[in-house]
Amino acid sequence: MASYSNPSPDTHVEVLERQTFNSIGAIVAAGLTQDNRVGNAQKVANTRLAAINPPKGILAGSVVAVAGDALIGPCLGDSTLAFDMAVGIAINNALGNPYESSSAVASGKVVYAHGTGTVLRTDIYETTNIVAGAITYTAGQKLYSSQNGLLVNVLGVDTTAAHATLIGICTCAPSPADLYMTVQLRI
C-alpha cells in the first residue's frame, strides 16, 4: 500500500477498500447537534478534537449505531448499552465543512461504511484514557467504540468486555508524522 502523510487533523475519512456504504435509517437529532468538545472529561481531553475545534454532530470517522426503529445516531457507550448496536463508521461530518456537501442535513440520513474487508483511514479516535493517560495504538489491536462514539483500543474505560462490539482492527497506527490510523472494519 502507498504511504500517505497528512499531519494536519481535519476529521477526514479516506476509504481505501470498500464493501458497503449505507444510508438506510434517518439520522437522529443528536447526530446533527451533539457537541464534540463539551461534555465528559475524556471528550474534553481528546487532543485530536482540541486541535481542530470540530463542528457539531457526528464526525467523519466516528462510530454510528442503531438509535431506534429506522434511526441511526452516534454510538454512545453509556448505560443504555448503545455501543452494542454499532453498525459502521461515518464517512462524512454530519454538518459538513465549508464548501462541502452537507449530505446528512440535505437528506436527513448519515452515510456510513461497514462490512468486513472495508479499509479506511481516519484522524478521529480517542487519545486520552482519563484513568491511565495517553492512549497509543499499534497495528493488530482491536478497536471498539468509546462513550463518545470514537474508535478506542481500551476496554473498561468506555465499555466493558461483556458489552464491547468489535468495530475493527488497527492495521496502521497513527504517529506524529502521520496522524491517520488505518482500520479494517469487522462490523
N, C-alpha and C positions, 0 to 999 in steps of 0.2 A: 504494500500500500504506500502511496506517496506520503511524504512528510508535509504536514501543514503547520503553519505558525500564525497565530493571531493573538498577541499578548493583551489586546485591549478587550475588556469584557463588554458585551453588548446584548446579552440574552438572546443568543442566536443558536439555532439548531441546524446542523448540516446533516442531511440524511445521505449516508454513503451506500447502503444497500436497503432496499425497501421490500417488505412483504405486503403490508396493508396500510392504507390511510383510511380513516373512518371519520364520519361526521354525523353518525346516527345519534340522535338524542340532543335535545335543546340544552343550551348552557344555562346553568342556574345563575341567579343574580350575583351571588358571591364570586362567580367566575369572572365577572366584569368589575366588581367593586372591592374585592379584598385588598387590604393594604399589605404590601410586601416588605415594608421596613418597620412598621409599628406592630407591637404585639409581644409575644413571648421572648424570653431572654436569648434563646437560640437564634431566633429570626433577627433580632437586633444585632447580635454578634457576628452574623454572617458577613465575611469580608467580600464575597462576590457581589452581594446585594448592595452593600455600602458603597462599593466602588462605582456603581452605575446609577444609583438612585432610581430604581426600576419603576415602571408605571404600575398602576393598579391592575388587579385581575390576574388571571392565570398567565404565567410567563412561559415562553418557549423553553422547553427542556424540563418543565415540571411535570409531575405525575398527575394524571386525571383519573377520576373514579366515577362509578355509577352513584348518582345522588338521589335517585328516585325513579319512578316509572318514566322511562324515556327521557331521563335527565342526566347530564354529565356535569361534574363540577370539580373543584380542586380536591385532591386526595389528601385528607387530613387525618393524621394518625392520632385520633383522640379517643375518648371513652365510647364513642359510637361505633368504634371499630371500622370506620370508613376506609382506613388504609387497606383493609382486607378486600375491598371491592375495586381495586385498581384495574384499569383497562388499557392504559397506554401512556405515551409521552406527548405533550402538546408540542406542535411543530411551529406555532406562531404565538406571539403575545396576543392575548385576547383583545386588548385595545389597540394593538398595532403600534407602530412607531411613526414619527413624522414622515410624510411622503411614501407611506407604505399602505398596502391594502389592510383594512381592518375587517377581516372576514367574519370574525365572531360577532362583532357589532352589526354588520350588514345582514348576516344570515341567522343570527340567534343560535349558532352552533359553534362548537370548538372542533378543530381538525386535530386528530391525534394519530400517531404511528403506533402500530402494535404488530405482533406476530414474531414468533421465534425465527431468527435469521435476519431481522431488521437490525441494521447497524447505523448508529448515529453518533455525532459529536455534539456536545453541549458545554457551555461555560457556566451553567447554573447547577449548583449542587451545594450541599451543606459543607461548611468549612470549620465549624466550631461545635464541639461537644461541650455543653456548658458545665458538665461534671469533670471531664478529663482534659479539656483544652483543644488544641488544633486537631483537626481530622486530616489524615493523609490517606491517599489512595494508592493502591498498587494493582498491577494487572492481575486478573484472575479473581479479584474479590467479588463477592456477591453484593448486589445493590438493592436497597429497599426504599420505601417512601418514608420520609420523615414526617413529623407532625405538621410541617409547613408545606408538604407536597413536593419536597425536593429529594433528589437522589442522595442516599447516605449509605455507608457501609457499616454502621454501628447499630447493633441491636441492643435493646434495653434502655436506650436514651429516648427514642421516639416511639419505638414499637417493641413488642415482646416477641420472643422466639415463637411462642404459641400462636401469635396472630400476624406474623410478618409474611407478606406476599413478596416473593422474589420478583423483582422488576427486571433485572438484567445482570450482566457480568461486565465488569470493567475490563476492557481489552487494551486500553492505553491510558495510563494515569496522567492527570494534569501535572504540570511543572511550572516553575516560574517563567520559563521561556515559552511555554505553550499552555495557556490556561484551560484549554479544552480537554474534556475527558471523552474517550471513545467507549461506547456502550453497545453490547449486543443484547437486544431485548429477549426476555424469556416469557413475556406475557402476550 
